[in-house]
Amino acid sequence: MNKYIFIAVVLFLIVAASLFFKKPSLEPALVDLTCYDIQRSAEVCSDIYEPVCATVNIQCVTTPCDPIEETYPNDCNACINPLVSSYRLGVCGN
């Protein structure tokens, strides 16, 4: 009888742990994040590849231009570009 209770408790703990420790979603966040001043003043960025899709304000000479989206290797590399206004996690779509 004690063996069956032990097995039931172990199974319950395994199920509870699997629900508690869910894998993070691999879907990119659709929230636009703003570059902070400390990110803009970075002198060196890491080589860690965590791609972001940045909104880059294009400077046109004759007429106003719509911003474009460009994929950067990480948020640091995006934010050191003074033309980047915001970014979101993940690569840019077509």
PyMOL commands that set and color helices and strands:
alter all, ss='L'
color gray80, all
select helices_A, chain A and resi 2-20+37-40+75-79
alter helices_A, ss='H'
color red, helices_A
select strands_A, chain A and resi 33-34+52-56+68-72+84-89
alter strands_A, ss='S'
color yellow, strands_A
deselect
rebuild
show_as cartoon
